[in-house]
Amino acid sequence: MDTMKQIIKNLQYVELSILNETTKEQSGILHLLMNETIEQTKEMKFFYDASFTSDKFLKHHFTYVQLAKKEKAKVLCDLHELQAELMVKNGNIKRALKIVTSLLETQLRKNNIERVINQWQKTGNRSLKDTRIFVE
């Protein structure tokens, strides 16, 4: 199974547990699931499709890579915060639900990066080339 799909499936399980108010009964399972999810996210390679006009004009790609690294770090921070909220005796369940919902709605913040990439517009009459950006 694809790593991204597995992470989303794990987060959906956590969300369902929060909505069903069974986080205390499933604390052991949730702890293992969150550890697995964090490790998978650390090792996962995010990729994005972007366009460019020529090899000389790739400065915007560097910006995309830096932004993607920043968003991946935010995802990891969100996962650690989610894990903390779930494992603390009197954790803030509403905050945990907000974190997991945000991660699921933005597909681990990939939508934010793709929105920025899609705003790029070429200037001039050069033809476009496509490339794939990988972020570890």
C-alpha positions as CSV (number, residue, x, y, z in Angstrom):
1,M,0.0,0.0,0.0
2,D,1.2,3.5,-0.8
3,T,2.7,5.3,2.2
4,M,0.5,8.4,1.8
5,K,-2.6,6.2,1.8
6,Q,-1.5,4.3,4.9
7,I,-0.8,7.6,6.8
8,I,-4.2,8.9,5.8
9,K,-5.8,5.6,6.8
10,N,-4.1,5.8,10.2
11,L,-5.3,9.4,10.7
12,Q,-8.9,8.4,9.7
13,Y,-8.7,5.7,12.4
14,V,-7.6,8.3,15.0
15,E,-10.4,10.7,13.8
16,L,-13.0,7.9,14.2
17,S,-11.7,7.0,17.6
18,I,-12.0,10.7,18.7
19,L,-15.5,11.0,17.2
20,N,-16.6,7.8,18.9
21,E,-15.0,9.0,22.2
22,T,-13.0,5.8,22.6
23,T,-9.5,7.4,22.8
24,K,-9.0,6.3,26.4
25,E,-9.9,2.7,25.8
26,Q,-7.7,2.6,22.7
27,S,-4.8,4.5,24.0
28,G,-2.3,1.7,23.5
29,I,-3.4,1.2,19.9
30,L,-3.4,4.9,19.2
31,H,0.1,5.3,20.7
32,L,1.5,2.6,18.4
33,L,-0.4,3.9,15.4
34,M,0.9,7.5,16.0
35,N,4.5,6.2,16.3
36,E,4.1,4.3,13.1
37,T,2.5,7.3,11.3
38,I,5.3,9.7,12.5
39,E,8.0,7.3,11.3
40,Q,6.3,6.8,7.9
41,T,6.0,10.6,7.5
42,K,9.7,11.1,8.3
43,E,10.7,8.5,5.7
44,M,8.1,9.5,3.1
45,K,9.1,11.4,-0.1
46,F,6.7,14.1,-1.1
47,F,6.5,15.0,-4.7
48,Y,5.0,17.8,-6.7
49,D,4.6,18.5,-10.4
50,A,5.9,22.0,-11.5
51,S,6.6,23.8,-14.8
52,F,9.5,25.8,-15.9
53,T,10.6,27.6,-19.1
54,S,14.3,26.7,-19.3
55,D,17.1,25.3,-17.1
56,K,18.4,28.9,-16.5
57,F,15.2,29.9,-14.8
58,L,14.7,27.4,-12.0
59,K,14.9,29.7,-9.0
60,H,11.2,29.3,-8.3
61,H,11.8,25.5,-8.0
62,F,14.2,26.1,-5.1
63,T,11.5,28.2,-3.5
64,Y,9.0,25.3,-3.9
65,V,11.4,22.8,-2.4
66,Q,12.0,25.0,0.6
67,L,8.3,25.6,1.1
68,A,7.6,21.8,0.8
69,K,10.3,21.1,3.4
70,K,8.7,23.6,5.7
71,E,5.3,22.1,5.2
72,K,6.6,18.6,5.8
73,A,8.2,19.8,9.1
74,K,4.8,21.3,10.0
75,V,3.1,18.0,9.4
76,L,5.6,16.3,11.7
77,C,5.0,18.9,14.3
78,D,1.2,18.4,14.0
79,L,1.6,14.7,14.3
80,H,3.7,15.0,17.5
81,E,1.2,17.5,18.9
82,L,-1.6,15.1,18.1
83,Q,0.2,12.2,19.7
84,A,0.8,14.4,22.8
85,E,-2.9,15.4,23.1
86,L,-4.0,11.8,22.7
87,M,-1.5,10.4,25.3
88,V,-1.9,13.0,28.0
89,K,-4.3,12.0,30.8
90,N,-6.5,15.1,30.3
91,G,-5.6,15.9,26.7
92,N,-7.5,18.4,24.7
93,I,-9.6,16.2,22.5
94,K,-11.1,19.1,20.6
95,R,-7.6,20.2,19.6
96,A,-6.7,16.7,18.6
97,L,-9.8,16.5,16.4
98,K,-8.9,19.9,14.8
99,I,-5.3,18.7,14.0
100,V,-6.4,15.4,12.5
101,T,-9.2,17.1,10.5
102,S,-6.8,19.7,9.1
103,L,-4.2,17.1,8.1
104,L,-6.9,15.0,6.3
105,E,-8.5,18.0,4.5
106,T,-5.2,19.2,3.2
107,Q,-3.8,15.8,2.4
108,L,-0.9,16.3,4.8
109,R,-0.6,19.9,3.7
110,K,0.1,18.9,0.0
111,N,-2.8,21.0,-1.1
112,N,-1.1,24.1,0.3
113,I,2.1,23.5,-1.8
114,E,0.2,22.7,-4.9
115,R,-1.8,25.9,-4.6
116,V,1.4,27.9,-4.5
117,I,2.9,26.0,-7.4
118,N,-0.3,26.5,-9.5
119,Q,0.0,30.3,-9.0
120,W,3.2,30.5,-10.9
121,Q,2.8,32.0,-14.3
122,K,5.3,32.2,-17.1
123,T,6.5,35.6,-18.4
124,G,7.4,35.8,-22.0
125,N,6.7,33.4,-24.9
126,R,8.9,30.5,-24.0
127,S,7.4,27.0,-24.0
128,L,6.8,25.2,-20.8
129,K,8.5,22.1,-19.6
130,D,7.3,19.9,-16.7
131,T,9.3,18.4,-13.9
132,R,8.7,16.6,-10.7
133,I,10.0,18.0,-7.4
134,F,10.9,15.5,-4.7
135,V,11.2,16.4,-1.0
136,E,12.5,14.1,1.6
